[in-house]
Amino acid sequence: MLTSVEGIYRNGQVEFTEQPTDIDEGTRVIVTFMRSNEIDLASQRINKAQAEILRSHLATFVEDWDSPEMSIYDNYDAAKTNL
C-alpha cells in the first residue's frame, strides 16, 4: 500500500508538513521533488484539453484562495507553531 505525505526540503532533510499515520518505523520511502508552479501535465496523464477543464472547474475557488484570510497558509508551518 502507498501512502502520500507532503513535506518541504530544507537543509538536506525532508520535513513533513503532516505526520503519516499507521506507518511502521523503518518503512522504506520514495521522495519525489516537485518544483513549485511547474507541473508536467503529461507525466500526470493530463492533456491540454483536460487541463483547461480542470482550470475552469477550479476557477470558482479563486476568490476564496485570493482572500486575505487565506494568507495564513502562505507560511503554514510558522502559523501552526504560533497556536
N, CA and C atoms as an extended XYZ file, in Angstrom:
249
Properties=species:S:1:pos:R:3:atomname:S:1:resname:S:1:resid:I:1 pbc="F F F"
N         0.839       -1.175        0.000 N   MET     1
C         0.000        0.000        0.000 CA  MET     1
C         0.887        1.243        0.000 C   MET     1
N         0.508        2.252       -0.791 N   LEU     2
C         1.243        3.502       -0.848 CA  LEU     2
C         0.551        4.558        0.004 C   LEU     2
N         1.336        5.366        0.674 N   THR     3
C         0.822        6.478        1.456 CA  THR     3
C         1.573        7.726        1.034 C   THR     3
N         0.858        8.792        0.703 N   SER     4
C         1.487       10.049        0.307 CA  SER     4
C         1.395       11.044        1.449 C   SER     4
N         2.516       11.701        1.718 N   VAL     5
C         2.580       12.718        2.757 CA  VAL     5
C         3.372       13.888        2.195 C   VAL     5
N         2.856       15.092        2.356 N   GLU     6
C         3.537       16.271        1.844 CA  GLU     6
C         4.631       16.712        2.808 C   GLU     6
N         5.673       17.284        2.257 N   GLY     7
C         6.764       17.788        3.072 CA  GLY     7
C         7.511       18.878        2.347 C   GLY     7
N         8.515       19.443        3.016 N   ILE     8
C         9.341       20.502        2.452 CA  ILE     8
C        10.804       20.113        2.648 C   ILE     8
N        11.602       20.319        1.617 N   TYR     9
C        13.028       20.007        1.664 CA  TYR     9
C        13.789       21.223        2.168 C   TYR     9
N        14.487       21.070        3.297 N   ARG    10
C        15.278       22.158        3.882 CA  ARG    10
C        16.566       21.586        4.461 C   ARG    10
N        17.659       22.245        4.178 N   ASN    11
C        18.952       21.870        4.762 CA  ASN    11
C        19.267       20.387        4.610 C   ASN    11
N        18.961       19.848        3.447 N   GLY    12
C        19.297       18.460        3.180 CA  GLY    12
C        18.371       17.438        3.808 C   GLY    12
N        17.265       17.882        4.390 N   GLN    13
C        16.319       16.954        5.015 CA  GLN    13
C        14.901       17.270        4.555 C   GLN    13
N        14.047       16.268        4.600 N   VAL    14
C        12.635       16.452        4.281 CA  VAL    14
C        11.881       16.607        5.595 C   VAL    14
N        11.166       17.724        5.728 N   GLU    15
C        10.337       17.974        6.898 CA  GLU    15
C         8.886       17.732        6.477 C   GLU    15
N         8.199       16.853        7.152 N   PHE    16
C         6.806       16.590        6.829 CA  PHE    16
C         5.938       17.757        7.258 C   PHE    16
N         4.985       18.146        6.420 N   THR    17
C         4.014       19.166        6.810 CA  THR    17
C         2.808       18.524        7.473 C   THR    17
N         2.736       17.210        7.403 N   GLU    18
C         1.723       16.427        8.104 CA  GLU    18
C         2.373       15.109        8.494 C   GLU    18
N         1.945       14.534        9.570 N   GLN    19
C         2.546       13.287       10.025 CA  GLN    19
C         1.825       12.086        9.423 C   GLN    19
N         2.577       11.137        8.887 N   PRO    20
C         1.949        9.928        8.365 CA  PRO    20
C         1.362        9.108        9.509 C   PRO    20
N         0.288        8.417        9.227 N   THR    21
C        -0.333        7.573       10.249 CA  THR    21
C        -0.222        6.119        9.838 C   THR    21
N        -0.210        5.253       10.799 N   ASP    22
C        -0.160        3.803       10.563 CA  ASP    22
C         1.045        3.371        9.732 C   ASP    22
N         2.184        4.030        9.961 N   ILE    23
C         3.415        3.680        9.246 CA  ILE    23
C         4.423        3.170       10.267 C   ILE    23
N         4.953        1.987       10.019 N   ASP    24
C         5.924        1.402       10.934 CA  ASP    24
C         7.284        2.073       10.794 C   ASP    24
N         7.983        2.189       11.903 N   GLU    25
C         9.344        2.721       11.906 CA  GLU    25
C        10.204        1.860       10.983 C   GLU    25
N        11.037        2.496       10.190 N   GLY    26
C        11.920        1.771        9.284 CA  GLY    26
C        11.296        1.472        7.930 C   GLY    26
N        10.070        1.938        7.692 N   THR    27
C         9.421        1.721        6.404 CA  THR    27
C        10.184        2.465        5.309 C   THR    27
N        10.413        1.806        4.187 N   ARG    28
C        11.113        2.429        3.059 CA  ARG    28
C        10.244        3.511        2.443 C   ARG    28
N        10.881        4.554        1.921 N   VAL    29
C        10.161        5.664        1.298 CA  VAL    29
C        10.791        6.004       -0.048 C   VAL    29
N        10.007        6.653       -0.882 N   ILE    30
C        10.484        7.236       -2.130 CA  ILE    30
C        10.104        8.710       -2.072 C   ILE    30
N        11.055        9.592       -2.300 N   VAL    31
C        10.799       11.028       -2.257 CA  VAL    31
C        10.813       11.558       -3.682 C   VAL    31
N         9.773       12.295       -4.047 N   THR    32
C         9.683       12.921       -5.364 CA  THR    32
C         9.682       14.430       -5.166 C   THR    32
N        10.613       15.122       -5.791 N   PHE    33
C        10.688       16.573       -5.656 CA  PHE    33
C         9.839       17.234       -6.732 C   PHE    33
N         8.998       18.170       -6.321 N   MET    34
C         8.150       18.915       -7.247 CA  MET    34
C         8.541       20.382       -7.174 C   MET    34
N         8.890       20.945       -8.280 N   ARG    35
C         9.194       22.368       -8.303 CA  ARG    35
C         7.871       23.123       -8.312 C   ARG    35
N         7.754       24.128       -7.449 N   SER    36
C         6.503       24.860       -7.372 CA  SER    36
C         6.207       25.549       -8.700 C   SER    36
N         4.942       25.577       -9.037 N   ASN    37
C         4.432       26.192      -10.259 CA  ASN    37
C         4.900       25.504      -11.537 C   ASN    37
N         5.517       24.362      -11.442 N   GLU    38
C         5.942       23.619      -12.621 CA  GLU    38
C         5.375       22.213      -12.539 C   GLU    38
N         4.275       22.001      -13.206 N   ILE    39
C         3.655       20.680      -13.196 CA  ILE    39
C         3.715       20.122      -14.606 C   ILE    39
N         4.324       18.970      -14.750 N   ASP    40
C         4.400       18.307      -16.045 CA  ASP    40
C         3.101       17.542      -16.250 C   ASP    40
N         2.183       18.145      -16.989 N   LEU    41
C         0.868       17.540      -17.184 CA  LEU    41
C         0.965       16.167      -17.844 C   LEU    41
N         1.871       16.016      -18.788 N   ALA    42
C         1.991       14.737      -19.494 CA  ALA    42
C         2.355       13.612      -18.537 C   ALA    42
N         3.209       13.907      -17.547 N   SER    43
C         3.590       12.865      -16.597 CA  SER    43
C         2.418       12.469      -15.699 C   SER    43
N         1.420       13.352      -15.619 N   GLN    44
C         0.224       13.066      -14.827 CA  GLN    44
C        -0.911       12.530      -15.709 C   GLN    44
N        -0.559       12.297      -16.973 N   ARG    45
C        -1.526       11.805      -17.970 CA  ARG    45
C        -2.708       12.751      -18.134 C   ARG    45
N        -2.397       14.046      -18.155 N   ILE    46
C        -3.402       15.079      -18.366 CA  ILE    46
C        -3.008       15.830      -19.633 C   ILE    46
N        -3.930       15.879      -20.602 N   ASN    47
C        -3.633       16.615      -21.828 CA  ASN    47
C        -4.128       18.056      -21.690 C   ASN    47
N        -3.847       18.880      -22.701 N   LYS    48
C        -4.189       20.297      -22.613 CA  LYS    48
C        -5.692       20.521      -22.469 C   LYS    48
N        -6.495       19.739      -23.170 N   ALA    49
C        -7.955       19.892      -23.074 CA  ALA    49
C        -8.441       19.569      -21.661 C   ALA    49
N        -7.909       18.506      -21.080 N   GLN    50
C        -8.287       18.151      -19.711 CA  GLN    50
C        -7.828       19.216      -18.724 C   GLN    50
N        -6.650       19.794      -18.949 N   ALA    51
C        -6.136       20.852      -18.079 CA  ALA    51
C        -7.049       22.072      -18.128 C   ALA    51
N        -7.544       22.412      -19.303 N   GLU    52
C        -8.466       23.548      -19.423 CA  GLU    52
C        -9.761       23.285      -18.659 C   GLU    52
N       -10.259       22.077      -18.719 N   ILE    53
C       -11.475       21.717      -17.979 CA  ILE    53
C       -11.219       21.840      -16.480 C   ILE    53
N       -10.075       21.331      -16.026 N   LEU    54
C        -9.727       21.442      -14.606 CA  LEU    54
C        -9.636       22.901      -14.177 C   LEU    54
N        -8.964       23.714      -15.002 N   ARG    55
C        -8.844       25.143      -14.672 CA  ARG    55
C       -10.209       25.810      -14.562 C   ARG    55
N       -11.100       25.485      -15.487 N   SER    56
C       -12.423       26.114      -15.444 CA  SER    56
C       -13.200       25.684      -14.210 C   SER    56
N       -13.051       24.423      -13.806 N   HIS    57
C       -13.741       23.955      -12.602 CA  HIS    57
C       -13.162       24.584      -11.337 C   HIS    57
N       -11.861       24.773      -11.312 N   LEU    58
C       -11.216       25.340      -10.129 CA  LEU    58
C       -11.330       26.861      -10.057 C   LEU    58
N       -11.687       27.495      -11.166 N   ALA    59
C       -11.794       28.953      -11.202 CA  ALA    59
C       -12.808       29.484      -10.190 C   ALA    59
N       -13.791       28.682       -9.846 N   THR    60
C       -14.802       29.133       -8.886 CA  THR    60
C       -14.212       29.362       -7.498 C   THR    60
N       -13.036       28.812       -7.226 N   PHE    61
C       -12.410       28.953       -5.914 CA  PHE    61
C       -11.416       30.110       -5.839 C   PHE    61
N       -11.134       30.768       -6.955 N   VAL    62
C       -10.094       31.801       -6.999 CA  VAL    62
C       -10.356       32.901       -5.979 C   VAL    62
N       -11.585       33.359       -5.885 N   GLU    63
C       -11.901       34.432       -4.942 CA  GLU    63
C       -11.561       34.024       -3.508 C   GLU    63
N       -11.890       32.790       -3.153 N   ASP    64
C       -11.557       32.306       -1.811 CA  ASP    64
C       -10.052       32.206       -1.614 C   ASP    64
N        -9.355       31.637       -2.595 N   TRP    65
C        -7.906       31.461       -2.478 CA  TRP    65
C        -7.184       32.794       -2.357 C   TRP    65
N        -7.703       33.814       -3.030 N   ASP    66
C        -7.047       35.119       -3.035 CA  ASP    66
C        -7.482       36.013       -1.880 C   ASP    66
N        -8.357       35.547       -1.027 N   SER    67
C        -8.821       36.370        0.091 CA  SER    67
C        -7.699       36.542        1.115 C   SER    67
N        -7.667       37.679        1.815 N   PRO    68
C        -6.607       37.939        2.799 CA  PRO    68
C        -6.528       36.871        3.886 C   PRO    68
N        -7.659       36.275        4.242 N   GLU    69
C        -7.665       35.256        5.288 CA  GLU    69
C        -6.845       34.020        4.905 C   GLU    69
N        -6.733       33.761        3.631 N   MET    70
C        -6.005       32.580        3.167 CA  MET    70
C        -4.492       32.764        3.228 C   MET    70
N        -4.020       33.980        3.468 N   SER    71
C        -2.575       34.215        3.517 CA  SER    71
C        -1.912       33.450        4.661 C   SER    71
N        -2.706       33.032        5.646 N   ILE    72
C        -2.135       32.237        6.743 CA  ILE    72
C        -1.478       30.966        6.211 C   ILE    72
N        -1.973       30.449        5.089 N   TYR    73
C        -1.423       29.217        4.530 CA  TYR    73
C        -0.155       29.459        3.717 C   TYR    73
N         0.212       30.724        3.485 N   ASP    74
C         1.453       31.010        2.766 CA  ASP    74
C         2.664       30.544        3.557 C   ASP    74
N         2.554       30.570        4.873 N   ASN    75
C         3.614       30.055        5.729 CA  ASN    75
C         2.947       29.269        6.856 C   ASN    75
N         2.338       28.179        6.479 N   TYR    76
C         1.529       27.379        7.398 CA  TYR    76
C         2.330       26.887        8.603 C   TYR    76
N         3.562       26.447        8.372 N   ASP    77
C         4.373       25.913        9.471 CA  ASP    77
C         4.583       26.947       10.569 C   ASP    77
N         4.892       28.187       10.175 N   ALA    78
C         5.112       29.237       11.166 CA  ALA    78
C         3.817       29.562       11.905 C   ALA    78
N         2.710       29.633       11.176 N   ALA    79
C         1.429       29.929       11.813 CA  ALA    79
C         1.021       28.822       12.773 C   ALA    79
N         1.324       27.601       12.404 N   LYS    80
C         0.962       26.450       13.250 CA  LYS    80
C         1.719       26.500       14.583 C   LYS    80
N         2.966       26.944       14.577 N   THR    81
C         3.750       26.993       15.809 CA  THR    81
C         3.286       28.117       16.733 C   THR    81
N         2.557       29.094       16.185 N   ASN    82
C         2.071       30.219       16.988 CA  ASN    82
C         0.722       29.922       17.655 C   ASN    82
N         0.197       28.736       17.483 N   LEU    83
C        -1.105       28.411       18.089 CA  LEU    83
C        -0.993       28.163       19.559 C   LEU    83
